[in-house]
Amino acid sequence: MKKIELEIVALSHSITQTHSYAVVLGEINGLRRLPIVIGGFEAQAIAVALENMHPSRPLTHDLMKNFMNAFGVELQEIIINDLQEGIFYSKLVCYTDNDTVEIDSRTSDALALAVRFGCPIYTYDNILESAGIAMEEGGTAKPKMEAVGSEEPAGSSERSDLSSLNIEELNNLLNEVLDQEDYIRAIAIRDELKKRK
């Protein structure tokens, strides 16, 4: 089967599941999107890597990358290779000087590692056909297609709360959430600070 390359285009709260997020993957040079519901910790791990944040202690996926680097294992690509009963399955394609190995992985963990290694993300056409959303040229979803899950922008209600704070209060809140290692909230606060500069 022909592999289709994807990229992360959005990370958002999931309306369909409480305390969950959706990572939205977009087809490179195409109009299809693949929303995947993931947990809060995995969303945070992806957000930290996407935003080039450096936590004071390594997160689990940073530890995994350090471990792989120490033993000369390179993550070549990840493949979202199956969809069963609404659950995505993925594999890590790793190589060393002597061997190439495919390792079963949760899709959220595979994505968190892909962002850290800067490796490509792939899936197959049948997965995009069954679970993807077709976008029109203007960026809106075609009404004939139905999404696997609905999303809303991450922190949309929180952003309105942030707009009521002054810059000093935002900086204090940013330090607080960084101490708590809540990197998703930190991104929203940082964006609000950037907007005011």
N, CA, C and O of each residue as an XYZ file, in Angstrom:
788
protein
N       0.836     -1.197      0.000
C       0.000      0.000      0.000
C       0.873      1.250      0.000
O       1.943      1.283      0.608
N       0.398      2.257     -0.684
C       1.139      3.516     -0.771
C       0.960      4.316      0.517
O      -0.154      4.486      1.012
N       2.085      4.805      1.051
C       2.033      5.621      2.258
C       1.720      7.068      1.886
O       2.166      7.568      0.853
N       0.940      7.737      2.751
C       0.599      9.146      2.565
C       1.212      9.910      3.730
O       0.973      9.576      4.890
N       2.003     10.937      3.423
C       2.669     11.703      4.480
C       1.712     12.727      5.087
O       0.944     13.386      4.385
N       1.782     12.838      6.411
C       0.951     13.760      7.178
C       1.833     14.703      7.984
O       3.016     14.441      8.203
N       1.229     15.808      8.420
C       1.904     16.719      9.347
C       0.899     17.154     10.398
O      -0.307     17.145     10.152
N       1.391     17.535     11.568
C       0.506     18.016     12.626
C       0.087     19.434     12.281
O       0.928     20.319     12.123
N      -1.231     19.646     12.164
C      -1.729     20.979     11.813
C      -2.442     21.656     12.978
O      -2.597     22.877     12.969
N      -2.881     20.894     13.983
C      -3.575     21.512     15.118
C      -3.589     20.559     16.302
O      -3.514     19.338     16.159
N      -3.689     21.167     17.470
C      -3.868     20.437     18.717
C      -4.999     21.152     19.436
O      -4.892     22.344     19.725
N      -6.086     20.437     19.731
C      -7.260     21.112     20.275
C      -7.955     20.259     21.324
O      -7.721     19.055     21.424
N      -8.823     20.912     22.114
C      -9.658     20.180     23.065
C     -10.662     19.352     22.287
O     -11.117     19.769     21.222
N     -11.012     18.185     22.805
C     -12.033     17.353     22.182
C     -13.364     17.617     22.859
O     -13.469     17.519     24.081
N     -14.377     17.950     22.082
C     -15.716     18.169     22.628
C     -16.346     16.838     22.993
O     -17.125     16.756     23.943
N     -16.014     15.796     22.245
C     -16.683     14.515     22.433
C     -16.241     13.784     23.696
O     -17.004     12.978     24.227
N     -15.040     14.038     24.190
C     -14.551     13.325     25.369
C     -13.938     14.310     26.354
O     -13.052     15.088     25.999
N     -14.413     14.270     27.590
C     -13.921     15.155     28.638
C     -12.454     14.849     28.930
O     -12.040     13.690     28.905
N     -11.681     15.879     29.204
C     -10.256     15.773     29.549
C      -9.435     15.130     28.438
O      -8.377     14.557     28.699
N      -9.909     15.221     27.218
C      -9.167     14.685     26.088
C      -8.881     15.799     25.096
O      -9.497     16.864     25.128
N      -7.948     15.530     24.234
C      -7.556     16.466     23.193
C      -7.637     15.748     21.864
O      -7.751     14.524     21.808
N      -7.577     16.512     20.813
C      -7.488     15.940     19.473
C      -6.271     16.535     18.800
O      -6.076     17.750     18.798
N      -5.461     15.671     18.231
C      -4.376     16.139     17.381
C      -4.895     15.962     15.954
O      -5.394     14.897     15.590
N      -4.770     17.010     15.164
C      -5.269     16.971     13.794
C      -4.076     16.890     12.849
O      -3.212     17.767     12.826
N      -4.055     15.824     12.079
C      -2.995     15.621     11.097
C      -3.521     15.996      9.727
O      -4.649     15.651      9.375
N      -2.721     16.692      8.960
C      -3.120     17.099      7.622
C      -2.280     16.410      6.576
O      -1.074     16.230      6.746
N      -2.925     16.026      5.495
C      -2.247     15.399      4.369
C      -1.343     16.442      3.700
O      -1.807     17.519      3.325
N      -0.072     16.125      3.553
C       0.847     17.040      2.878
C       0.479     17.071      1.399
O       0.306     16.025      0.774
N       0.361     18.267      0.846
C      -0.065     18.473     -0.541
C      -1.445     17.886     -0.819
O      -1.719     17.416     -1.923
N      -2.314     17.919      0.195
C      -3.672     17.404      0.036
C      -4.620     18.158      0.945
O      -4.200     19.027      1.709
N      -5.891     17.829      0.864
C      -6.916     18.562      1.610
C      -7.576     17.722      2.705
O      -8.538     18.177      3.324
N      -7.087     16.520      2.954
C      -7.723     15.690      3.979
C      -7.064     15.900      5.336
O      -5.858     16.122      5.437
N      -7.896     15.822      6.384
C      -7.430     15.952      7.767
C      -7.811     14.699      8.534
O      -8.856     14.100      8.277
N      -6.966     14.303      9.475
C      -7.209     13.121     10.280
C      -7.181     13.516     11.758
O      -6.098     13.675     12.322
N      -8.357     13.679     12.408
C      -8.380     14.002     13.839
C      -8.249     12.728     14.675
O      -8.914     11.727     14.409
N      -7.389     12.781     15.678
C      -7.168     11.628     16.557
C      -7.290     12.106     17.993
O      -6.588     13.031     18.402
N      -8.179     11.482     18.765
C      -8.375     11.845     20.165
C      -7.242     11.247     20.984
O      -6.940     10.059     20.869
N      -6.614     12.087     21.818
C      -5.509     11.648     22.677
C      -5.726     12.188     24.083
O      -6.569     13.061     24.291
N      -4.984     11.682     25.033
C      -5.086     12.120     26.422
C      -4.334     13.423     26.671
O      -3.551     13.880     25.838
N      -4.590     14.002     27.829
C      -3.980     15.275     28.200
C      -2.465     15.219     28.320
O      -1.779     16.143     27.882
N      -1.930     14.154     28.906
C      -0.480     14.048     29.071
C       0.212     13.935     27.709
O       1.269     14.525     27.488
N      -0.396     13.175     26.810
C       0.184     13.022     25.478
C       0.097     14.328     24.699
O       1.024     14.685     23.972
N      -1.028     15.046     24.854
C      -1.164     16.352     24.200
C      -0.094     17.310     24.704
O       0.491     18.067     23.929
N       0.155     17.270     26.006
C       1.193     18.122     26.594
C       2.561     17.747     26.040
O       3.363     18.628     25.726
N       2.839     16.453     25.915
C       4.133     16.001     25.398
C       4.339     16.469     23.956
O       5.448     16.849     23.579
N       3.277     16.442     23.154
C       3.375     16.907     21.771
C       3.543     18.424     21.736
O       4.360     18.945     20.977
N       2.764     19.136     22.564
C       2.823     20.600     22.591
C       4.203     21.093     23.007
O       4.726     22.042     22.422
N       4.795     20.455     24.012
C       6.128     20.849     24.488
C       7.140     20.754     23.353
O       7.958     21.655     23.168
N       7.085     19.667     22.596
C       8.040     19.488     21.500
C       7.758     20.449     20.343
O       8.687     21.005     19.758
N       6.482     20.644     20.016
C       6.135     21.558     18.924
C       6.574     22.987     19.214
O       6.982     23.713     18.308
N       6.490     23.385     20.469
C       6.821     24.753     20.865
C       8.279     24.912     21.286
O       8.679     25.984     21.740
N       9.074     23.852     21.137
C      10.498     23.865     21.514
C      10.719     24.300     22.959
O      11.676     25.013     23.262
N       9.832     23.867     23.844
C      10.008     24.161     25.271
C      10.997     23.149     25.850
O      11.116     22.025     25.363
N      11.693     23.568     26.887
C      12.662     22.695     27.531
C      12.341     22.600     29.016
O      12.785     23.439     29.800
N      11.567     21.579     29.412
C      11.214     21.424     30.822
C      12.466     21.230     31.676
O      13.509     20.801     31.184
N      12.345     21.551     32.952
C      13.490     21.405     33.844
C      13.896     19.941     34.006
O      15.069     19.642     34.231
N      12.935     19.037     33.891
C      13.210     17.595     33.941
C      12.696     16.979     32.646
O      11.693     17.441     32.102
N      13.366     15.946     32.144
C      12.902     15.354     30.885
C      11.548     14.671     31.044
O      11.318     13.945     32.011
N      10.659     14.908     30.092
C       9.395     14.190     30.058
C       9.664     12.771     29.559
O      10.758     12.484     29.073
N       8.697     11.902     29.673
C       8.875     10.495     29.299
C       9.367     10.341     27.862
O      10.249      9.525     27.593
N       8.800     11.123     26.935
C       9.200     10.995     25.532
C      10.606     11.552     25.293
O      11.317     11.081     24.405
N      11.008     12.551     26.079
C      12.386     13.048     26.000
C      13.351     11.968     26.491
O      14.413     11.757     25.906
N      12.968     11.291     27.569
C      13.781     10.203     28.114
C      13.927      9.089     27.077
O      15.014      8.544     26.884
N      12.824      8.763     26.416
C      12.866      7.717     25.388
C      13.805      8.118     24.245
O      14.585      7.301     23.756
N      13.719      9.371     23.831
C      14.613      9.841     22.753
C      16.072      9.775     23.211
O      16.934      9.312     22.464
N      16.353     10.234     24.429
C      17.723     10.184     24.954
C      18.236      8.746     25.019
O      19.390      8.471     24.691
N      17.367      7.839     25.445
C      17.725      6.419     25.524
C      18.062      5.873     24.132
O      19.075      5.199     23.944
N      17.200      6.174     23.170
C      17.430      5.688     21.804
C      18.724      6.264     21.229
O      19.498      5.548     20.595
N      18.954      7.559     21.453
C      20.189      8.185     20.967
C      21.421      7.567     21.602
O      22.431      7.356     20.930
N      21.343      7.271     22.910
C      22.487      6.702     23.623
C      22.885      5.338     23.063
O      24.058      4.966     23.099
N      21.907      4.597     22.545
C      22.193      3.268     22.025
C      22.199      3.213     20.496
O      22.141      2.134     19.907
N      22.269      4.384     19.860
C      22.417      4.435     18.409
C      21.196      3.999     17.618
O      21.320      3.494     16.503
N      20.013      4.194     18.198
C      18.764      3.845     17.509
C      18.143      5.134     16.995
O      17.955      6.083     17.755
N      17.825      5.168     15.707
C      17.228      6.358     15.096
C      15.795      6.040     14.703
O      15.510      4.975     14.155
N      14.900      6.972     14.987
C      13.513      6.818     14.556
C      13.421      7.337     13.131
O      13.564      8.536     12.891
N      13.182      6.436     12.187
C      13.166      6.786     10.768
C      11.828      7.379     10.362
O      11.786      8.361      9.620
N      10.714      6.784     10.845
C       9.373      7.253     10.505
C       8.369      6.593     11.436
O       8.668      5.592     12.086
N       7.165      7.173     11.491
C       6.068      6.478     12.155
C       4.977      6.266     11.123
O       4.794      7.068     10.207
N       4.256      5.165     11.295
C       3.176      4.837     10.368
C       1.916      4.537     11.187
O       1.905      3.638     12.028
N       0.859      5.308     10.924
C      -0.445      4.997     11.497
C      -1.010      3.936     10.572
O      -1.513      4.240      9.491
N      -0.921      2.677     11.011
C      -1.112      1.567     10.089
C      -2.443      0.832     10.203
O      -2.724     -0.046      9.388
N      -3.274      1.168     11.201
C      -4.531      0.446     11.329
C      -5.544      1.282     12.101
O      -5.181      2.168     12.875
N      -6.803      0.986     11.879
C      -7.915      1.613     12.592
C      -8.937      0.519     12.849
O      -9.529     -0.021     11.914
N      -9.144      0.189     14.135
C     -10.095     -0.848     14.516
C     -11.002     -0.328     15.612
O     -10.540      0.077     16.678
N     -12.298     -0.343     15.340
C     -13.309      0.083     16.306
C     -12.989      1.470     16.873
O     -13.128      1.706     18.073
N     -12.560      2.379     15.996
C     -12.297      3.752     16.384
C     -10.954      3.988     17.051
O     -10.679      5.103     17.496
N     -10.115      2.975     17.133
C      -8.799      3.108     17.762
C      -7.721      3.008     16.690
O      -7.686      2.056     15.911
N      -6.836      4.017     16.666
C      -5.733      4.031     15.710
C      -4.562      3.224     16.269
O      -4.282      3.262     17.468
N      -3.889      2.500     15.392
C      -2.706      1.731     15.751
C      -1.536      2.255     14.926
O      -1.687      2.605     13.756
N      -0.373      2.301     15.559
C       0.809      2.843     14.885
C       2.021      1.979     15.137
O       2.036      1.135     16.033
N       3.031      2.207     14.329
C       4.310      1.543     14.565
C       5.439      2.536     14.344
O       5.355      3.442     13.514
N       6.489      2.333     15.110
C       7.719      3.106     14.983
C       8.654      2.306     14.085
O       8.868      1.117     14.318
N       9.201      2.935     13.078
C      10.190      2.267     12.235
C      11.549      2.815     12.661
O      11.895      3.962     12.376
N      12.310      1.964     13.350
C      13.602      2.363     13.925
C      14.730      1.638     13.198
O      14.558      0.524     12.705
N      15.874      2.289     13.144
C      17.011      1.611     12.531
C      18.288      1.906     13.311
O      18.429      2.930     13.979
N      19.204      0.958     13.191
C      20.559      1.111     13.712
C      21.484      0.838     12.522
O      21.025      0.684     11.390
N      22.766      0.781     12.788
C      23.717      0.477     11.717
C      23.488     -0.919     11.142
O      23.813     -1.179      9.983
N      22.923     -1.824     11.961
C      22.814     -3.232     11.557
C      21.411     -3.697     11.199
O      21.261     -4.730     10.547
N      20.374     -2.960     11.609
C      19.034     -3.529     11.507
C      17.956     -2.449     11.426
O      18.165     -1.309     11.843
N      16.809     -2.828     10.884
C      15.615     -1.991     10.918
C      14.535     -2.785     11.646
O      14.295     -3.953     11.343
N      13.884     -2.128     12.619
C      12.900     -2.811     13.451
C      11.628     -1.976     13.490
O      11.680     -0.750     13.584
N      10.482     -2.653     13.417
C       9.188     -1.997     13.574
C       8.650     -2.332     14.950
O       8.589     -3.500     15.334
N       8.252     -1.283     15.708
C       7.796     -1.457     17.085
C       6.374     -0.929     17.198
O       6.086      0.189     16.774
N       5.485     -1.738     17.773
C       4.099     -1.342     17.994
C       4.062     -0.181     18.983
O       4.827     -0.163     19.947
N       3.175      0.791     18.749
C       3.110      1.978     19.603
C       1.698      2.536     19.622
O       0.943      2.383     18.662
N       1.347      3.188     20.733
C       0.138      3.999     20.728
C       0.403      5.169     19.796
O       1.526      5.669     19.729
N      -0.609      5.603     19.084
C      -0.417      6.676     18.114
C       0.030      7.969     18.785
O       0.872      8.684     18.242
N      -0.521      8.279     19.956
C      -0.133      9.512     20.647
C       1.351      9.497     21.017
O       2.031     10.514     20.884
N       1.854      8.355     21.480
C       3.275      8.244     21.813
C       4.141      8.335     20.557
O       5.199      8.964     20.563
N       3.679      7.703     19.491
C       4.420      7.752     18.227
C       4.532      9.193     17.732
O       5.593      9.612     17.268
N       3.438      9.951     17.831
C       3.462     11.354     17.387
C       4.399     12.189     18.257
O       5.139     13.028     17.744
N       4.370     11.962     19.575
C       5.255     12.708     20.478
C       6.720     12.431     20.148
O       7.550     13.337     20.227
N       7.044     11.206     19.785
C       8.416     10.879     19.397
C       8.759     11.431     18.020
O       9.877     11.895     17.796
N       7.802     11.382     17.096
C       8.049     11.901     15.743
C       8.413     13.378     15.780
O       9.301     13.822     15.053
N       7.722     14.141     16.632
C       8.015     15.574     16.745
C       9.428     15.771     17.297
O      10.147     16.662     16.845
N       9.824     14.962     18.251
C      11.153     15.093     18.858
C      12.266     14.702     17.889
O      13.317     15.342     17.864
N      12.043     13.664     17.098
C      13.061     13.212     16.152
C      13.004     13.966     14.826
O      13.947     13.906     14.037
N      11.905     14.673     14.578
C      11.752     15.359     13.304
C      11.583     14.390     12.149
O      12.007     14.672     11.029
N      10.962     13.246     12.421
C      10.801     12.235     11.371
C       9.409     12.324     10.748
O       8.497     12.887     11.355
N       9.237     11.781      9.555
C       7.941     11.866      8.886
C       6.872     10.979      9.532
O       7.171      9.968     10.167
N       5.621     11.397      9.346
C       4.443     10.683      9.838
C       3.677     10.213      8.604
O       3.395     11.003      7.703
N       3.342      8.926      8.567
C       2.628      8.373      7.417
C       1.359      7.643      7.855
O       1.223      7.235      9.008
N       0.453      7.492      6.922
C      -0.692      6.600      7.065
C      -1.016      6.058      5.684
O      -0.319      6.340      4.709
N      -2.090      5.273      5.617
C      -2.521      4.707      4.344
C      -3.830      5.331      3.909
O      -4.580      5.863      4.727
N      -4.101      5.262      2.612
C      -5.286      5.890      2.035
C      -6.579      5.362      2.656
O      -7.502      6.139      2.901
N      -6.661      4.056      2.915
C      -7.899      3.499      3.472
C      -8.210      4.077      4.854
O      -9.381      4.198      5.212
N      -7.199      4.433      5.632
C      -7.421      5.039      6.949
C      -7.912      6.470      6.778
O      -8.836      6.897      7.470
N      -7.298      7.212      5.859
C      -7.753      8.577      5.589
C      -9.173      8.584      5.031
O      -9.960      9.474      5.353
N      -9.506      7.603      4.199
C     -10.854      7.525      3.629
C     -11.904      7.243      4.698
O     -12.991      7.819      4.671
N     -11.580      6.353      5.641
C     -12.591      5.969      6.636
C     -12.678      6.928      7.815
O     -13.756      7.078      8.389
N     -11.591      7.578      8.196
C     -11.614      8.410      9.394
C     -11.268      9.872      9.144
O     -11.322     10.690     10.063
N     -10.916     10.204      7.916
C     -10.491     11.564      7.616
C     -11.644     12.498      7.319
O     -12.786     12.075      7.134
N     -11.320     13.770      7.279
C     -12.262     14.827      6.916
C     -11.708     15.476      5.655
O     -10.548     15.888      5.623
N     -12.527     15.567      4.628
C     -12.097     16.229      3.399
C     -12.336     17.723      3.544
O     -13.431     18.146      3.914
N     -11.319     18.521      3.256
C     -11.425     19.967      3.358
C     -11.601     20.551      1.964
O     -11.099     20.008      0.980
N     -12.320     21.666      1.895
C     -12.441     22.378      0.623
C     -11.266     23.337      0.509
O     -10.529     23.535      1.475
N     -11.090     23.924     -0.649
C      -9.966     24.830     -0.896
C      -9.883     25.954      0.134
O      -8.782     26.347      0.521
N     -11.016     26.475      0.581
C     -11.026     27.580      1.542
C     -10.704     27.165      2.959
O     -10.602     28.019      3.840
N     -10.539     25.861      3.208
C     -10.178     25.404      4.539
C     -11.361     24.949      5.375
O     -11.188     24.670      6.562
N     -12.563     24.862      4.801
C     -13.716     24.382      5.562
C     -13.993     22.934      5.186
O     -13.675     22.490      4.082
N     -14.588     22.211      6.117
C     -14.884     20.801      5.870
C     -16.037     20.673      4.890
O     -16.993     21.446      4.942
N     -15.944     19.697      3.997
C     -17.049     19.425      3.086
C     -18.196     18.827      3.897
O     -17.960     17.937      4.715
N     -19.421     19.285      3.696
C     -20.520     18.813      4.516
C     -20.847     17.334      4.379
O     -21.457     16.769      5.287
N     -20.467     16.682      3.285
C     -20.792     15.272      3.097
C     -20.009     14.365      4.032
O     -20.469     13.278      4.381
N     -18.844     14.805      4.429
C     -17.988     13.970      5.278
C     -18.302     14.222      6.743
O     -18.657     15.337      7.124
N     -18.172     13.182      7.570
C     -18.363     13.349      9.003
C     -17.041     13.081      9.701
O     -16.295     12.179      9.319
N     -16.759     13.871     10.724
C     -15.511     13.718     11.464
C     -15.644     12.591     12.474
O     -16.744     12.275     12.926
N     -14.511     11.984     12.824
C     -14.490     10.982     13.877
C     -14.836     11.629     15.202
O     -15.562     11.033     15.997
N     -14.345     12.819     15.465
C     -14.638     13.564     16.688
C     -14.613     15.039     16.383
O     -13.910     15.476     15.472
N     -15.370     15.812     17.131
C     -15.372     17.255     16.914
C     -14.334     17.901     17.807
O     -14.020     17.396     18.884
N     -13.805     19.024     17.347
C     -12.824     19.749     18.140
C     -13.229     21.201     18.230
O     -13.977     21.707     17.393
N     -12.725     21.870     19.261
C     -12.817     23.315     19.351
C     -11.430     23.811     19.655
O     -10.625     23.046     20.186
N     -11.105     25.042     19.351
C      -9.760     25.535     19.594
C      -9.363     25.376     21.053
O     -10.154     25.639     21.959
N      -8.124     24.942     21.267
C      -7.646     24.720     22.631
C      -7.734     25.994     23.441
O      -7.239     27.042     23.026
N      -8.367     25.901     24.600
C      -8.418     27.012     25.529
C      -9.223     28.196     25.061
O      -8.912     29.317     25.461
N     -10.236     28.024     24.241
C     -10.974     29.182     23.735
C     -11.641     29.958     24.853
O     -11.648     31.189     24.820
N     -12.210     29.266     25.856
C     -12.803     29.991     26.982
C     -11.718     30.567     27.879
O     -11.887     31.636     28.466
N     -10.602     29.850     27.980
C      -9.489     30.346     28.790
C      -8.892     31.610     28.192
O      -8.482     32.509     28.926
N      -8.838     31.690     26.855
C      -8.270     32.874     26.208
C      -9.057     34.122     26.555
O      -8.471     35.190     26.734
N     -10.391     34.007     26.654
C     -11.178     35.183     27.020
C     -10.881     35.583     28.460
O     -10.872     36.772     28.781
N     -10.637     34.598     29.340
C     -10.246     34.911     30.717
C      -8.882     35.594     30.751
O      -8.672     36.518     31.537
N      -7.963     35.150     29.912
C      -6.621     35.723     29.876
C      -6.641     37.180     29.416
O      -5.812     37.985     29.840
N      -7.583     37.506     28.557
C      -7.639     38.873     28.050
C      -7.991     39.886     29.133
O      -7.747     41.081     28.967
N      -8.565     39.418     30.242
C      -8.910     40.333     31.333
C      -7.732     40.606     32.276
O      -7.820     41.478     33.139
N      -6.617     39.853     32.111
C      -5.449     40.034     32.971
C      -4.476     41.035     32.354
O      -4.370     41.146     31.132
N      -3.755     41.775     33.237
C      -2.733     42.679     32.713
C      -1.438     41.895     32.480
O      -1.354     40.715     32.824
N      -0.438     42.546     31.901
C       0.793     41.855     31.513
C       1.527     41.272     32.719
O       2.050     40.160     32.648
N       1.567     42.007     33.808
C       2.241     41.492     35.005
C       1.537     40.243     35.531
O       2.191     39.275     35.919
N       0.207     40.267     35.543
C      -0.556     39.101     35.999
C      -0.340     37.902     35.059
O      -0.246     36.759     35.506
N      -0.266     38.182     33.768
C      -0.010     37.103     32.804
C       1.370     36.487     33.015
O       1.523     35.267     32.964
N       2.380     37.334     33.251
C       3.732     36.819     33.495
C       3.786     35.980     34.771
O       4.441     34.939     34.806
N       3.099     36.433     35.815
C       3.046     35.660     37.057
C       2.351     34.316     36.840
O       2.813     33.281     37.322
N       1.228     34.345     36.103
C       0.509     33.117     35.811
C       1.346     32.173     34.960
O       1.320     30.959     35.164
N       2.087     32.728     34.008
C       2.961     31.914     33.160
C       4.008     31.190     34.007
O       4.254     30.000     33.808
N       4.625     31.905     34.952
C       5.613     31.273     35.832
C       4.984     30.170     36.674
O       5.587     29.119     36.892
N       3.760     30.423     37.146
C       3.038     29.418     37.944
C       2.802     28.141     37.152
O       3.109     27.044     37.619
N       2.250     28.291     35.945
C       1.921     27.091     35.166
C       3.176     26.369     34.682
O       3.158     25.149     34.519
N       4.267     27.105     34.449
C       5.523     26.443     34.093
C       6.062     25.640     35.273
O       6.581     24.539     35.090
N       5.940     26.189     36.486
C       6.355     25.440     37.679
C       5.531     24.163     37.836
O       6.041     23.144     38.300
N       4.254     24.223     37.447
C       3.365     23.060     37.536
C       3.517     22.139     36.326
O       2.885     21.085     36.258
N       4.361     22.545     35.369
C       4.607     21.806     34.137
C       3.335     21.623     33.314
O       3.141     20.586     32.678
N       2.472     22.636     33.330
C       1.251     22.633     32.510
C       1.556     23.418     31.234
O       1.218     24.596     31.120
N       2.192     22.754     30.287
C       2.722     23.436     29.114
C       1.641     23.867     28.122
O       1.846     24.809     27.356
N       0.510     23.198     28.130
C      -0.569     23.604     27.228
C      -1.119     24.960     27.656
O      -1.336     25.828     26.811
N      -1.348     25.157     28.961
C      -1.783     26.474     29.447
C      -0.692     27.515     29.214
O      -0.990     28.666     28.895
N       0.560     27.119     29.370
C       1.674     28.048     29.161
C       1.683     28.575     27.727
O       1.979     29.748     27.501
N       1.363     27.726     26.768
C       1.323     28.157     25.372
C       0.243     29.209     25.168
O       0.470     30.211     24.489
N      -0.940     28.986     25.757
C      -2.045     29.953     25.624
C      -1.662     31.299     26.244
O      -1.966     32.352     25.684
N      -0.999     31.263     27.396
C      -0.580     32.506     28.065
C       0.493     33.208     27.243
O       0.450     34.425     27.068
N       1.457     32.438     26.739
C       2.503     33.018     25.910
C       1.917     33.683     24.665
O       2.353     34.762     24.263
N       0.923     33.026     24.060
C       0.275     33.598     22.877
C      -0.431     34.909     23.211
O      -0.402     35.851     22.419
N      -1.065     34.970     24.382
C      -1.735     36.206     24.805
C      -0.711     37.311     25.027
O      -0.959     38.459     24.660
N       0.431     36.987     25.618
C       1.487     37.988     25.819
C       2.031     38.482     24.479
O       2.267     39.678     24.308
N       2.231     37.571     23.536
C       2.738     37.964     22.209
C       1.761     38.891     21.501
O       2.156     39.837     20.820
N       0.469     38.596     21.678
C      -0.567     39.394     21.027
C      -0.531     40.852     21.503
O      -0.882     41.767     20.757
N      -0.108     41.052     22.734
C      -0.111     42.407     23.306
C       1.159     43.181     22.999
O       1.202     44.386     23.245
N       2.176     42.551     22.480
C       3.437     43.245     22.200
C       3.399     43.928     20.863
O       4.377     44.561     20.465
